[in-house]
Amino acid sequence: MDKVPSTPPLVLLHGFAEDSSIWDRQKEFLQDKYRLIIPDLPGSGSAPLANDKDSNTSMEGLAAAVKARLDAENIEQCIMVGHSMGGYVTLAFAELYPDRLKALGLFHSTAYADTEEKKAARRKGIEFIKNNGAAPFIRQSTPNLFSEHSRQEHPEWVTDLIQRYGSFDPEALVRYYEAMIRRPDRSHILNNFKGPVLFVIGRQDSAVPLTASLQQCHMPSIAHIHILQDAGHMGMIEDSDRAGHILESFTKDHST
């Protein structure tokens, strides 16, 4: 229930090979404080892939799906934070529907387009998924999302994600990778967005490295920057309490 009716809802978007449950710890912490919208993107969780492939081969198509959810709930304006691929969707949403955002956040994410090296790695991932299926891909890729500290101290976190997402639809994974390869640089969104922008960065993140993350933090006119010292790419799990407090503070500060 929305405890503060005048507060814009907080929308949390999951990343690649995840679903809305990735935010469960933050949901538990925040649900009595703010109205939360935590959707499954098409192809993830309970949300099926659209019959129209174009809807799932662009960040714009995924952003339109999020807009449809907000429209269905009569939400005119929100605060939107996206993890990894969810951040790419958030930026596409900001480009298409800027008036719908009070503030936005990149949670282990970036406005930069893929480098050629990154594109090549994603193409290899696509071939691996096509040849081997989703489960082997998830088993292989998931450990690298966590910091070395997390892998050693909490191997159960890695095991949980492998078990939770091992049955992911391989076609959805392929389409997501294709969408990420094709997405444009959206640095101009950070430069031109009028509202505040949140950056949550994992110091040990190998997917979106610290240096690359910090390079974009100067772009917005209002930036909130938080570095999770022991986290890799999964700060909502690796430093769940702090992640919850960061989201709470950002939402509170920019609700009016």
C-alpha positions in Angstrom: 0.0 0.0 0.0 1.2 3.5 -0.8 1.9 5.1 2.6 2.6 8.5 1.0 0.0 9.2 -1.7 1.8 12.3 -3.0 5.1 10.4 -3.5 5.8 9.2 -7.1 6.1 5.4 -7.2 9.5 3.8 -7.3 9.9 1.6 -10.4 12.7 -1.0 -10.2 13.7 -2.8 -13.4 15.7 -6.0 -13.3 18.6 -6.8 -15.6 19.6 -9.5 -18.1 18.8 -13.1 -17.1 16.9 -12.0 -14.1 13.3 -11.2 -13.2 11.6 -9.0 -10.7 12.5 -11.2 -7.8 16.1 -9.9 -8.0 14.8 -6.9 -6.0 13.1 -9.0 -3.2 15.3 -7.8 -0.4 14.7 -4.2 -1.3 11.0 -4.8 -1.8 10.7 -6.2 1.7 12.5 -3.1 3.1 10.7 -0.5 1.0 7.2 -1.8 0.5 5.7 -0.1 3.6 7.4 3.2 2.8 6.7 3.8 -0.9 4.5 2.5 -3.7 6.7 0.0 -5.6 6.3 -1.1 -9.2 8.6 -4.0 -9.9 7.7 -5.6 -13.3 9.0 -8.6 -15.2 10.3 -7.3 -18.5 8.8 -9.3 -21.5 10.5 -12.7 -21.7 11.4 -12.7 -18.0 9.5 -14.2 -15.0 5.8 -14.3 -15.7 5.9 -11.9 -18.7 5.9 -13.8 -22.0 7.9 -12.7 -25.0 5.8 -10.6 -27.4 4.8 -12.2 -30.6 6.2 -9.2 -32.4 9.9 -9.9 -32.2 10.7 -6.2 -32.7 9.2 -5.5 -29.3 11.9 -7.5 -27.7 14.9 -6.6 -29.9 15.3 -3.0 -28.8 15.5 -1.2 -25.5 12.8 1.1 -26.9 10.4 -1.9 -27.1 11.1 -2.9 -23.6 10.7 0.7 -22.4 7.3 0.8 -24.2 6.3 -2.3 -22.2 7.1 -0.5 -19.0 5.1 2.5 -20.1 2.2 0.3 -20.8 2.4 -1.1 -17.2 2.5 2.5 -15.8 -0.4 3.5 -18.0 -2.5 0.5 -16.8 -1.9 1.7 -13.3 -2.6 5.3 -14.0 0.8 6.4 -13.0 1.7 9.7 -14.6 5.2 10.2 -13.1 7.6 7.9 -11.3 11.2 7.5 -10.1 12.8 4.7 -12.1 15.9 2.7 -11.3 17.3 -0.1 -13.5 19.9 -2.7 -12.8 22.3 -3.4 -15.7 20.1 -4.0 -18.7 17.3 -2.5 -16.7 19.4 0.7 -16.7 19.5 0.6 -20.5 15.7 0.3 -20.5 15.5 3.2 -18.1 17.6 5.4 -20.4 15.5 4.5 -23.4 12.4 5.3 -21.3 13.9 8.7 -20.4 14.5 9.4 -24.1 11.0 8.4 -25.2 8.9 9.6 -22.2 11.0 12.3 -20.4 7.9 13.8 -18.7 7.1 10.6 -17.0 10.3 10.6 -14.9 10.8 12.6 -11.7 14.3 11.0 -11.3 16.2 8.0 -12.6 18.9 5.7 -11.5 21.6 3.4 -13.0 22.3 0.5 -10.7 25.5 -1.2 -12.0 24.6 0.2 -15.4 25.9 2.6 -18.0 24.7 5.1 -20.7 27.6 4.1 -23.0 27.0 1.8 -26.0 28.9 -1.5 -26.1 32.5 -1.4 -27.1 33.4 -3.7 -30.0 35.0 -6.0 -27.5 31.8 -6.2 -25.5 29.7 -6.8 -28.6 32.0 -9.7 -29.6 31.6 -11.2 -26.1 27.9 -10.9 -26.3 27.9 -12.6 -29.8 29.9 -15.5 -28.3 27.3 -15.7 -25.6 24.5 -15.8 -28.2 26.2 -18.7 -29.9 26.8 -20.5 -26.6 23.1 -20.2 -25.7 21.9 -21.4 -29.1 24.2 -24.4 -28.9 23.9 -25.3 -25.2 20.8 -23.8 -23.8 20.1 -21.4 -21.0 21.1 -23.5 -17.9 24.8 -24.1 -18.9 25.0 -20.4 -19.8 23.6 -19.3 -16.4 26.0 -21.7 -14.6 29.0 -20.4 -16.5 28.2 -16.7 -16.3 26.6 -16.2 -12.9 29.8 -16.5 -10.7 31.5 -13.7 -12.6 28.7 -11.3 -11.6 29.8 -11.4 -7.9 33.0 -10.1 -6.4 35.7 -12.5 -5.3 34.8 -11.6 -1.7 31.2 -12.5 -2.2 32.0 -15.8 -4.0 34.2 -16.9 -1.1 32.1 -15.7 1.8 28.6 -16.3 0.4 28.7 -19.1 -2.3 25.0 -19.6 -1.6 24.2 -16.4 -3.3 25.7 -17.7 -6.6 24.0 -21.1 -6.1 20.7 -19.4 -5.5 20.8 -17.4 -8.8 21.9 -20.4 -10.8 19.0 -22.4 -9.5 16.5 -19.6 -9.8 17.3 -18.6 -13.4 18.6 -21.9 -14.8 15.3 -22.5 -16.6 15.3 -19.0 -18.3 13.9 -18.9 -21.8 16.9 -19.1 -24.1 15.2 -17.2 -26.9 14.7 -14.3 -24.4 18.3 -14.3 -23.5 19.3 -14.2 -27.2 16.9 -11.3 -27.9 18.2 -9.4 -24.9 21.8 -9.8 -26.0 20.8 -8.6 -29.5 19.1 -5.6 -28.0 22.1 -4.7 -25.9 24.4 -5.0 -28.9 22.2 -2.7 -31.0 21.5 0.0 -28.4 23.0 3.4 -29.0 25.1 5.6 -26.7 22.7 7.5 -24.5 25.2 9.8 -22.8 23.1 12.7 -24.0 20.2 11.6 -21.7 22.5 12.0 -18.7 23.7 15.4 -20.0 20.2 16.7 -20.7 18.0 15.1 -18.0 16.5 17.8 -15.8 16.0 15.6 -12.7 18.4 13.9 -10.4 20.3 10.8 -11.4 21.4 8.0 -9.0 24.5 6.0 -9.7 25.1 2.8 -7.7 28.5 1.3 -8.5 30.2 -1.9 -7.5 33.9 -1.3 -6.8 34.5 -5.0 -7.9 32.1 -4.9 -10.8 33.7 -6.6 -13.8 30.6 -6.2 -16.0 30.4 -2.4 -15.6 33.9 -1.4 -14.3 34.4 1.3 -11.7 36.4 3.5 -14.0 33.8 3.5 -16.8 31.0 4.1 -14.3 32.7 7.1 -12.8 33.3 8.7 -16.2 29.6 9.2 -16.6 28.8 10.5 -13.1 29.8 14.1 -14.0 27.2 14.3 -16.8 23.9 15.0 -14.9 23.4 18.4 -13.3 22.3 16.6 -10.2 24.1 13.3 -9.4 23.9 11.0 -6.4 26.9 8.6 -6.4 27.3 5.5 -4.2 30.1 3.0 -4.4 29.5 -0.4 -2.8 33.0 -1.4 -1.8 32.8 -5.2 -1.6 30.2 -5.6 -4.4 30.5 -6.8 -7.9 27.6 -6.5 -10.3 24.9 -7.7 -7.8 24.8 -5.0 -5.2 21.1 -5.6 -4.4 22.3 -9.0 -3.0 25.9 -8.4 -2.1 25.1 -5.3 -0.1 21.4 -5.5 0.2 20.9 -3.4 3.3 22.8 -0.5 2.0 21.2 -0.8 -1.4 17.8 -0.5 0.3 18.8 2.5 2.3 20.2 4.2 -0.9 17.0 3.7 -2.7 15.0 4.9 0.2 17.0 8.0 0.6 16.9 8.8 -3.1 13.2 8.3 -3.3 12.6 10.4 -0.2 14.8 13.3 -1.4 13.2 13.6 -4.7 9.5 12.8 -4.0 8.2 16.4 -4.0 
